[in-house]
Amino acid sequence: GQNIDQPTEMTATEGAIVQINCTYQTSGFNGLFWYQQHAGEAPTFLSYNVLDGLEEKGRFSSFLSRSKGYSYLLLKELQMKDSASYLCAVVDSNYQLIWGAGTKLIIKP
Amino acid sequence: ETGVTQTPRHLVMGMTNKKSLKCEQHLGHNAMYWYKQSAKKPLELMFVYNFKEQTENNSVPSRFSPECPNSSHLFLHLHTLQPEDSALYLCASSPSRDSYTGELFFGEGSRLTVL
């Protein structure tokens, strides 16, 4: 079967750096998404990786290793507003989106 | 504001009620989706419409009935639901379903509680 694993919950301190990991086993690969979802709000797009390597977008970066079936989302200079759930999703060979259960990130002052 | 609006935001219904969820997108997209989001579980794709035609139904019970009158509107009709159907129902849109490498635009969801 197809599977996406990410930690259920993480806690970090304001101003620090946090890395949220996502590992996947899917039938084929056509890209990996990260979405952010604040409580009671819509998930919003953060990043899309289809090639190996690191893509940086302001305080957020996303890394992909296709050979390892692994991605991470790196958040720098954490702010209280970064408290949210982070969803990892992989596009498989049939162009179906396979979702992880999400990582709830708690930022403490 | 994602350009996708869902109503109502909250809904409480009994097991014998009939209600509907509404989704409207103002992005000019041609594909629309219904997802179910339960606590600590992955998003579950329920239905996909591409150019108003239903292209996917992921073994969803018949007590959920979708309707897509045009590319901008999507409904989910609910009847004789079960308590386990309580969840957040998310609507999303994308330019088309032909390629899934584009981002999805989600609404804020309808929080459904079945008593």
Interface residues (C-beta under 8 A of the other chain):
Chain A: I4 T8 N30 G31 F33 G40 E41 A42 P43 T44 F45 Y48 V50 L87 A89 V91 Y95 Q96 L97 I98 W99 G100 A101 G102
Chain B: T2 V4 K40 K41 P42 L43 L45 L90 S99 Y100 T101 E103 L104 F105 F106 G107 E108 G109
